[in-house]
Amino acid sequence: MMSKKTITKEDFTHEDPWRIFRIMSEFVEGFEVLSEVGDAISIFGSSRTKPGDKYYKLTEDIAYHLAKAGFAIITGSGPGMMEAANKGARRAGGHSVGLNIEIPSEQKPNRYVDTLVNFHYFFIRKVMFVKYAKAFVITPGGFGTLDELFEAINLIQTERIGKFPVVLAGSEYWKGMLAWIKSTVLKRGNISPSEMEIFKVIDEPKEIVKYINGFYGKT
């Protein structure tokens, strides 16, 4: 006689057959919640930035003006730039959304999130950031932020998704990276000049709103 096995939460993480069901459930929950959000902007940036930092204030102001323009704001729900963006959305009376990730450091959602969705898998969370965003706004950050930036550019470059606005905010922060891309990556022919047009560098919050609205034919 076969012995009965008790199924635990860990089975959904560590055993392949059960992992499929957890993946499916995360997709379903994400689709159900975010499909009700409406037009939204995904904002990315460092979780380590403190409230007194100039880029924190810039991010808050960007989110504020985007929310005033009728966009929901989606972030990773954590501290730093994510908190700044959710705070800006809340201040504007807009919809503030957080896509939280379960990681060993136990990232806790910031207090400015109105709608929260938790994820175990990074790749599902990344799908949600792209699928439900009308644009990406990338503020100063580290490896995670760069990952989101370059994945968006690559998806557009390879035509896996349609072109949509990708904005780098905080030009001073990005100038070294952009100079290297132009002097090395572009110069060696690893990308084309037209691919440098996939993203724009814009610092002024109202200009970011204007660019995104203009992309979609809005005034």
Secondary structure as a PSIPRED ss2 file (coil, helix, strand):
# PSIPRED VFORMAT (PSIPRED V4.0)

   1 M C   1.000  0.000  0.000
   2 M C   1.000  0.000  0.000
   3 S C   1.000  0.000  0.000
   4 K C   1.000  0.000  0.000
   5 K C   1.000  0.000  0.000
   6 T C   1.000  0.000  0.000
   7 I C   1.000  0.000  0.000
   8 T C   1.000  0.000  0.000
   9 K C   1.000  0.000  0.000
  10 E C   1.000  0.000  0.000
  11 D H   0.000  1.000  0.000
  12 F H   0.000  1.000  0.000
  13 T H   0.000  1.000  0.000
  14 H H   0.000  1.000  0.000
  15 E C   1.000  0.000  0.000
  16 D H   0.000  1.000  0.000
  17 P H   0.000  1.000  0.000
  18 W H   0.000  1.000  0.000
  19 R H   0.000  1.000  0.000
  20 I H   0.000  1.000  0.000
  21 F H   0.000  1.000  0.000
  22 R H   0.000  1.000  0.000
  23 I H   0.000  1.000  0.000
  24 M H   0.000  1.000  0.000
  25 S H   0.000  1.000  0.000
  26 E H   0.000  1.000  0.000
  27 F H   0.000  1.000  0.000
  28 V H   0.000  1.000  0.000
  29 E H   0.000  1.000  0.000
  30 G H   0.000  1.000  0.000
  31 F H   0.000  1.000  0.000
  32 E H   0.000  1.000  0.000
  33 V H   0.000  1.000  0.000
  34 L H   0.000  1.000  0.000
  35 S C   1.000  0.000  0.000
  36 E C   1.000  0.000  0.000
  37 V C   1.000  0.000  0.000
  38 G C   1.000  0.000  0.000
  39 D C   1.000  0.000  0.000
  40 A E   0.000  0.000  1.000
  41 I E   0.000  0.000  1.000
  42 S E   0.000  0.000  1.000
  43 I E   0.000  0.000  1.000
  44 F E   0.000  0.000  1.000
  45 G C   1.000  0.000  0.000
  46 S C   1.000  0.000  0.000
  47 S C   1.000  0.000  0.000
  48 R C   1.000  0.000  0.000
  49 T C   1.000  0.000  0.000
  50 K C   1.000  0.000  0.000
  51 P C   1.000  0.000  0.000
  52 G C   1.000  0.000  0.000
  53 D C   1.000  0.000  0.000
  54 K H   0.000  1.000  0.000
  55 Y H   0.000  1.000  0.000
  56 Y H   0.000  1.000  0.000
  57 K H   0.000  1.000  0.000
  58 L H   0.000  1.000  0.000
  59 T H   0.000  1.000  0.000
  60 E H   0.000  1.000  0.000
  61 D H   0.000  1.000  0.000
  62 I H   0.000  1.000  0.000
  63 A H   0.000  1.000  0.000
  64 Y H   0.000  1.000  0.000
  65 H H   0.000  1.000  0.000
  66 L H   0.000  1.000  0.000
  67 A H   0.000  1.000  0.000
  68 K H   0.000  1.000  0.000
  69 A C   1.000  0.000  0.000
  70 G C   1.000  0.000  0.000
  71 F C   1.000  0.000  0.000
  72 A E   0.000  0.000  1.000
  73 I E   0.000  0.000  1.000
  74 I E   0.000  0.000  1.000
  75 T E   0.000  0.000  1.000
  76 G C   1.000  0.000  0.000
  77 S C   1.000  0.000  0.000
  78 G C   1.000  0.000  0.000
  79 P C   1.000  0.000  0.000
  80 G C   1.000  0.000  0.000
  81 M H   0.000  1.000  0.000
  82 M H   0.000  1.000  0.000
  83 E H   0.000  1.000  0.000
  84 A H   0.000  1.000  0.000
  85 A H   0.000  1.000  0.000
  86 N H   0.000  1.000  0.000
  87 K H   0.000  1.000  0.000
  88 G H   0.000  1.000  0.000
  89 A H   0.000  1.000  0.000
  90 R H   0.000  1.000  0.000
  91 R H   0.000  1.000  0.000
  92 A C   1.000  0.000  0.000
  93 G C   1.000  0.000  0.000
  94 G C   1.000  0.000  0.000
  95 H C   1.000  0.000  0.000
  96 S E   0.000  0.000  1.000
  97 V E   0.000  0.000  1.000
  98 G E   0.000  0.000  1.000
  99 L E   0.000  0.000  1.000
 100 N E   0.000  0.000  1.000
 101 I E   0.000  0.000  1.000
 102 E C   1.000  0.000  0.000
 103 I C   1.000  0.000  0.000
 104 P C   1.000  0.000  0.000
 105 S C   1.000  0.000  0.000
 106 E C   1.000  0.000  0.000
 107 Q C   1.000  0.000  0.000
 108 K C   1.000  0.000  0.000
 109 P C   1.000  0.000  0.000
 110 N C   1.000  0.000  0.000
 111 R C   1.000  0.000  0.000
 112 Y C   1.000  0.000  0.000
 113 V C   1.000  0.000  0.000
 114 D C   1.000  0.000  0.000
 115 T E   0.000  0.000  1.000
 116 L E   0.000  0.000  1.000
 117 V E   0.000  0.000  1.000
 118 N E   0.000  0.000  1.000
 119 F E   0.000  0.000  1.000
 120 H C   1.000  0.000  0.000
 121 Y C   1.000  0.000  0.000
 122 F H   0.000  1.000  0.000
 123 F H   0.000  1.000  0.000
 124 I H   0.000  1.000  0.000
 125 R H   0.000  1.000  0.000
 126 K H   0.000  1.000  0.000
 127 V H   0.000  1.000  0.000
 128 M H   0.000  1.000  0.000
 129 F H   0.000  1.000  0.000
 130 V H   0.000  1.000  0.000
 131 K H   0.000  1.000  0.000
 132 Y C   1.000  0.000  0.000
 133 A C   1.000  0.000  0.000
 134 K C   1.000  0.000  0.000
 135 A E   0.000  0.000  1.000
 136 F E   0.000  0.000  1.000
 137 V E   0.000  0.000  1.000
 138 I E   0.000  0.000  1.000
 139 T C   1.000  0.000  0.000
 140 P C   1.000  0.000  0.000
 141 G C   1.000  0.000  0.000
 142 G C   1.000  0.000  0.000
 143 F H   0.000  1.000  0.000
 144 G H   0.000  1.000  0.000
 145 T H   0.000  1.000  0.000
 146 L H   0.000  1.000  0.000
 147 D H   0.000  1.000  0.000
 148 E H   0.000  1.000  0.000
 149 L H   0.000  1.000  0.000
 150 F H   0.000  1.000  0.000
 151 E H   0.000  1.000  0.000
 152 A H   0.000  1.000  0.000
 153 I H   0.000  1.000  0.000
 154 N H   0.000  1.000  0.000
 155 L H   0.000  1.000  0.000
 156 I H   0.000  1.000  0.000
 157 Q H   0.000  1.000  0.000
 158 T C   1.000  0.000  0.000
 159 E C   1.000  0.000  0.000
 160 R C   1.000  0.000  0.000
 161 I C   1.000  0.000  0.000
 162 G C   1.000  0.000  0.000
 163 K C   1.000  0.000  0.000
 164 F C   1.000  0.000  0.000
 165 P C   1.000  0.000  0.000
 166 V E   0.000  0.000  1.000
 167 V E   0.000  0.000  1.000
 168 L E   0.000  0.000  1.000
 169 A C   1.000  0.000  0.000
 170 G C   1.000  0.000  0.000
 171 S H   0.000  1.000  0.000
 172 E H   0.000  1.000  0.000
 173 Y H   0.000  1.000  0.000
 174 W H   0.000  1.000  0.000
 175 K H   0.000  1.000  0.000
 176 G H   0.000  1.000  0.000
 177 M H   0.000  1.000  0.000
 178 L H   0.000  1.000  0.000
 179 A H   0.000  1.000  0.000
 180 W H   0.000  1.000  0.000
 181 I H   0.000  1.000  0.000
 182 K H   0.000  1.000  0.000
 183 S H   0.000  1.000  0.000
 184 T H   0.000  1.000  0.000
 185 V H   0.000  1.000  0.000
 186 L H   0.000  1.000  0.000
 187 K C   1.000  0.000  0.000
 188 R C   1.000  0.000  0.000
 189 G C   1.000  0.000  0.000
 190 N C   1.000  0.000  0.000
 191 I C   1.000  0.000  0.000
 192 S C   1.000  0.000  0.000
 193 P H   0.000  1.000  0.000
 194 S H   0.000  1.000  0.000
 195 E H   0.000  1.000  0.000
 196 M H   0.000  1.000  0.000
 197 E H   0.000  1.000  0.000
 198 I C   1.000  0.000  0.000
 199 F E   0.000  0.000  1.000
 200 K E   0.000  0.000  1.000
 201 V E   0.000  0.000  1.000
 202 I C   1.000  0.000  0.000
 203 D C   1.000  0.000  0.000
 204 E C   1.000  0.000  0.000
 205 P H   0.000  1.000  0.000
 206 K H   0.000  1.000  0.000
 207 E H   0.000  1.000  0.000
 208 I H   0.000  1.000  0.000
 209 V H   0.000  1.000  0.000
 210 K H   0.000  1.000  0.000
 211 Y H   0.000  1.000  0.000
 212 I H   0.000  1.000  0.000
 213 N H   0.000  1.000  0.000
 214 G H   0.000  1.000  0.000
 215 F H   0.000  1.000  0.000
 216 Y C   1.000  0.000  0.000
 217 G C   1.000  0.000  0.000
 218 K C   1.000  0.000  0.000
 219 T C   1.000  0.000  0.000
